[in-house]
Amino acid sequence: MNQEIHFCTCPDGARIAYALSGHGAPLVMSGVWLNHLEYQWENLAWRPWLVHFSREYSLLRYDLRGTGLSDRSFNNTSAETWARDFSTVVDSAGLERFPLLGICQGGPIAISYAARHPERVSQLLLYGTYARGNFMRPERPREAPAAQVFVDMARLGWGIDDQEFMQVWASVFQPGGGLEHVRTWTELQRRAVSPENAAAFFEAAFRTDVQEDARRVKCPTLVVHAAKDKAVHIEEGRRLASLIPGARFVELDSANHMLLPEEPAWGRFLEVARGFLRRPRAQEGIADKLPALTERERQVLEGIARGLNNAEIAAELALSEKTVRNHVTRVFDKIGVAHRYQAIVLARDAGLADGGRPRLL
């Protein structure tokens, strides 16, 4: 599967690498700290996810700052930093409205973004994740010291071919995997992040608390969790689903935090994910939908048809860029598209590129 790698720059100067693979409607995967955009394809745990979602969507992924192909010199780690970096990535990729996939530590990032930008997220799919990290669960007092062990182990044995260390890692994250799975986990660790940054990422993730953000999520949400997941206890998945208004919860019969493609739970996950993310196909023409647009929304759509970006449309119409973005979101909903390029094709086909009257379609 081919992918295109791009770079964007955050307000503080950090350079973030992101990748696009596949074709079709967009799907954005929030960042995980154990990642390398190129080697992730060779990792046996991640490859099934990337192959599947790149086959059905235009998949956007990125390396968190301090990891993978992103800037290693900017390693300040916090939930707020991760949230700001996520915004920079999706803005740079030109996405207006999209479904969002949050896996493990990427879940809190996805939850925070969906809560703070409801106009941008159409659906939220969360797998094996949580609203609060291991240090923030007082009713299970043994979790905090156990999590601290992982922080200490990262400093001492990260990315080293130490059988004892890797057996601990494998028994928690993918107990059903074999020796080759362990080998590719070790190589991904080595390529993704330094031992010092790995320990810092662990600590930041363990101190995460996005419960208030979860309560403010407005988009349709599906929470999926493996019943015997040792990395993230299933009670955290249930708790998360109870916090998000209207969220649906699906439990899978598996002990693997990262599902194996040969187990029935993987097929079940793909089934529920596909059903949740499915969107009605946009009609071929939009002439019949134009009357539903306000005059301002029509002007914004005309700007899109002419290839203008949001900043250019804002300058032309004497509006703020945020106002234009809100108009774009409403236009996309009314004409039934998910991506800017779809809007451009349909609007130009309707004769809007030159601000003219739409053709009958």
N, C-alpha and C positions, 0 to 999 in steps of 0.2 A: 504494500500500500504506500503510495507516494504521499509526502507531506511537504508543505511549504513552511519554512521557518522565517519569522519576522522579528523585529525588535522595536520596542517603544521605550520612551524615557519618562519616568515618573517626575513629579514636581521637585523632588529632592535630588534629582540627577541619577537615580538608580536605573540601570538598563534592564528591562525585562524581556526575555525571549518567549515568544508564543508560536504555536504551530497550528496550521489548518490542514485537515485531511478529509478525504471523502467528498461526496457531492450531495446536494439536496438542501433541505431546510436546515437552519443552524441549530446546533446543540452546543452549549458551553459547559465545560467541566471546570469547576473551581479547583484551585491549586492544592496539591498535597506536598508535604515537605520531603517525601522520599521520591524524587522524580528527576528524570533526565529525558528531555524530549526525544532524543535519538535512541538511547539505549532502552527506554521503556518498551519499545517494540520487541526487544529481544527477551525481556523479562517474562517468564512463564506465567506469573501471576497476573500481569497487566495486559499481555498480548490479547487474550480473548475479548476484553473490554474494548480495546482500541479497534480491533478488527470489526467487531459487531457494529459499534456505533459509527465508525467511519464508512461502513457499508450502507447504512441507512440515513446518515445525516452528514452535513458539513460540520465536522467536529473541531471545536476550538479548545486547545489545551495550552498551558503555560507553565514555566518553571518559576517557582517563588524566588524572590530575591535571596541571594546566598546559596542557591542550589542550581544544579544542572548547567544550562547555558546562560542563565541570567547572571547579573553582576554579583560576583563573590565578595566584592569589597563593601557592598551595602548589605550588612547582615543584621540590622536592627530588627528584632523579631517581636511582633505584638499583633493582637487581633485587629487593632486599628490600622496598622501598617498594611497588613494583608488585605483589608477591605479597600483601602485607597488604591493599592496596586491593582486589585481586580478591576476597579472602575477604569483605571488607565488602560488596561488591556482591552476590555470590550469596546471602549471608545475608540481606541486606535484601530481596532478591527472593523469599525464602522457598523456595529450591530445596534439596532434600535430596540428591538423586542425579541426575546428568545427564551426557550426553555433552558433550565439550569440544572445540572447534575452535580450533586455534592456527595463525595465518597469519603468516609472516615474523617480525617482532620479537615478535609475540604468542606465538610458539611457546615460547620459554624460560619465559614466565609460565605457560603451560598445563602445561609439563613439571614445573615446580617445584610447582605446586598439586597435580597428580596424584600426585606422589611423596609429598607431605606429607599428603595427605588421600585415601588410597586408598578410604576408605569412601564418598566423595562422587562420584567420577568413574567412570562406567560404561564409557565408551569414549573414546579419545583420538585425534583426527584431526589430523594435522600436515601443513601444506602449505608448501613453499618456505621452510623454516626451518632451524634449526641449534641445536646445543648450546653452541657457543662463538662469540663475536663475532670480527670481522675482526682485532682487535688481539691475539687469543689463538691464532693459527694460525702457530706458528714455522716449520713446514715449507714455508710459502708466504710468504717474507719480503716479497714485493712487495705483499701485501694491506694491511699496516698503513699504509704511506705513501699508498697509493691511497685508503684509508678516511679518512685525515687530510684529504685534498683535499675530501672531501664535508663534513667538519666545517667547514672554512674557507669553502667555497662557501655553506654554509647561513648563516653569519654575514654574508656579503656580498650574496648574491642571493636569499635565501629569499622566495618569494611575489612576486617582481618579474617583470614581463613582459620578461624578457631572453632573447632567442632562443637565445643561446649557452649560457646556464646551463640552460635548459629542454631543449635538445637533448641535453645530457649526461645529464640526469635521465631523459629519455624513452628514450635509447639503452640505458640500463642496466635500467630497470624495465619498460618496455613498448615494445620496438623495433618491434613490429608495429602500434602505434597510429598514428593520423593526427593532424593539427593540432588537431582538436577534442578529442582525448584530452589533448594537451599543454595546451590551454586549461583543461580542467577540473582537471588536475593542479595548474596554477598557482593556480586559485581555491581548491582544497582546501588547498593550502599556506597561502594567505593567511588563510583562515578558521580553520584548525586550530590553529596555534601560531605564536608569535613567532619571529623569527630566532634570538634568544638561546636560547630554549628548544629550538628545533629542533637547534641545535648541541649542546646539553647531552644531548638524547635520543640523537643519533647517538653521542656519546662513550660514554654508558652502555650502549647496545646493543652497541657494538663491544667493550666490556670484559666482556660477559656470559660466564659459564662455568657451565653447569648440567649438566655431564657426570656428576657424582656423583648428582644428582637423577635423571637419565635412567636410570641403572642401577637405581634403586629403584622405577621405575614398574611397577605390577602389573596394570593394566587392559589389555584388548585395545587395540592401537595400530596405526594405519595411517599410514605416512609416504609422502607423495606429493611428487614433485619434477620440475620441468621439466628436460630433459636439457641445454639450452643456456642455462640461467638465469645471467645475468651479475651479478645482485644478490646471489645466494647460490649459490656453486658447488655443483654436484651432488654433489661428494665430501663436502660437509658434510651433505647429506641422507643419503647412504649411511652416513656415520660415525654420524649420529644413530640411524638404524635399527639399526645394529650394537650400540649401547649399550643400547637398551631391550629387555629380555628378551621374546622372541617377536614382536617387531614385524614387520609385513609392509611391504615397500618396493615402490612402484610408480613407474616412470619414465615421464614423458610426453614426447612428441615436440613440443617447443616451445622457442622462445627467449624467451618472455615470462614474466617473473616474475609479473605479473598477467595471467592468461589472457584471451584475447579470446573472446567468445561464438561467433564464427563459425568458430573453428579447431577441428579434430577433437579436439585435446587437451582442450578444455573439456567436450565430450560424454563423453570417456573419464573425466575427473575426476568428473563427476556420477554416472556409472555405478558407479565403484568406491566413491565416498563413500556413495551410496544403499545399496549392498549392505552396506557396513560398518556403517552406522548403523541399519539395519533391526532392529527389535525384534519378537519374537513378540507378537501381539495378546493383551492380557489377557483372560481369560475374563470372561463377563458377571457371574458371581457369585463370592463368596469363601468361602461356607459350607464347601465341601469342603476349603478350604485352612486354615481356622482351627485344626484339630487340630495342624497343624505349628508353630503359635505357642506359645511358652512363656507361662506365666501373666503374666509381666512384659510381654512383647511384646503380649499381648492388652490389658493395661491401657493401654499406650501407644497402641494402635490405637483403643481406646475414647475416649481423650482427643482424638486427632485427629478422630474422628467427631463429637465435640462442639464442634469448632472451636477447640480450645486450641492455642496455639503451644508450642514446645519449652520455653520458660522456665516457662510455666504448668503444663505437664505435670510438669516437674522439681519444682516447688514442691509440687504435689499428691501426688506419689509419694515425696517426700523423696530425690530423686536429683540428681546434678549434671546440668547442661544437656548436657555432653559425653556422659554416659552415655545420656541420652535420645536424643541424635542418633544414637548407635551403634545403639540399639534400633530407631529409625525406619528406618535403612538396612536392617537385617535384615528388618524387617516388609515393607518395600517389595519386597525381593527375593523373599520367600516368597509374597506375594500377587500378584506380577507387575505392579506399577505403577511408573511413573517419576516421578510428580509428586504433590504433596500433595493437590491437588484431586481426582485420580483415587481416591486412598485414601479421601478423605472420602465421595465418592459411593458407592463400593462398600461401605464399612463401614456407612454409614447404611442402605443398601439391605438389608444383612444384619441390621439391627436393633441395631447397637452404639451408636448415638448416646446412648442412655439407660442403657448398661451392661447391657442385657438380653440374653437368649439370642438367637442368630441365628435368623432365619426360614429355613425350607427354601426354596431357590431353584430 
